[in-house]
């Protein structure tokens, strides 16, 4: 029944009415979004028009059944076109279609003519009131959907004038209050048209606001993705090339030449592939691949960690559970954070042995890294140091994990990594 607002040239789904044009802001919305909002707008207008029409039709039908308004045998005859009019309104609200506008107006005229023939000039307050309600709302309800385009406004104006003319022709020469009836018709059509126009005007504003919200969301999402990519790249370079450069800066003390050569080759290959535009994914304890890894058992991850640290001057004693049951992405972050903790022991603790205790239960997976080295004050970690803050704390924070540090100068260090299971 109503015309859904146009978002593009042509027509909507088969059988529906054309849509109304919008500006550039609405054009940025996807066609699916535009069609969805247009459909909902059309349905809202259709339901509104049907509500106006049903109110006028049902009330006039009740008036005609009041004893004395019509002759005893006449209410049934007068009710037939009114029932059909009510059915047309209900059908238009359920499945809006072009032809239903014509059906509503035509059945409204038939209802007026039927009552006029039955009264044959013997009008009374009840019958004239019923005629006014039919003309004002029973037919006038369609004004709610005839305000979207100029063509529809013209059609609505023609239907309005015909309704006024028919009403005056049927009640001419009677003592009925014609001016009051005409005022009722003007009011009914005016209210329906104003309501429909308000809905039609509000729809573009809603579309513009939705478009602005969508663009703001996309800008924020891109900014978040850029920041996440920056942090990922910083952690990646810290765990690979920067770690190797640190070894070279200290003349490779405590690291055999073969281990340093393997590490440099691995870092060089990674940097080459990054330069070609590939996106790395963490695979296991400092190693990176260019595809998303399948679920890696912790045994293999820990084996990779031991292999990476082999020959680099740090002996690790493993205690507790041999496996940790975590989702793949959580497992990767957990093992990479553990790798960085052990690298920190090797670089800064001034000891050659560390202890790692793994535990796994129904609620969380934990790793406790302990050394008897020189220790440090956790509150004095410089803000520019990426290692512990980004590769350990931030990495576990991204997956909902926690990091606790217990250390003091000259008293060794204990780091507890914990990842809660969902």
Secondary structure, DSSP 8 states (H G I E B T S, - for coil): -------SSS--STT--------HHHHTS-HHHHHHHHHHHHHHHHHHHHHHHHHHHHHHHHHHTSBTTB-TTHHHHHHHHHHHHHHHHHHHHHS--HHHHHHHHHHHHHHHHHHHHHHTT---HHHHHHHHHIIIIITGGGGGGS-SSHHHHHHHHHHHHHHHHHHHHHHTTSSS-HHHHHHHHHHHHHHHHHHHHHHHHHHHHHHHHHHHHHHHHHHHHHHHHHHHHHHHHHHHHIIIIIHHHHHHHTTTTT--HHHHHHHHHHHHHHHHHHHTT---EEEETTEEESS------HHHHHHHHHHHHTTTT-EEEEEE-S-----HHHHHHHHHHHHHHHHHHHHHS--SEEEEEEEE-SSEEEEEEEE-S----GGG--TT-HHHIIIIIIHHHTTT-EEEEEE-TTS-EEEEEEEE--
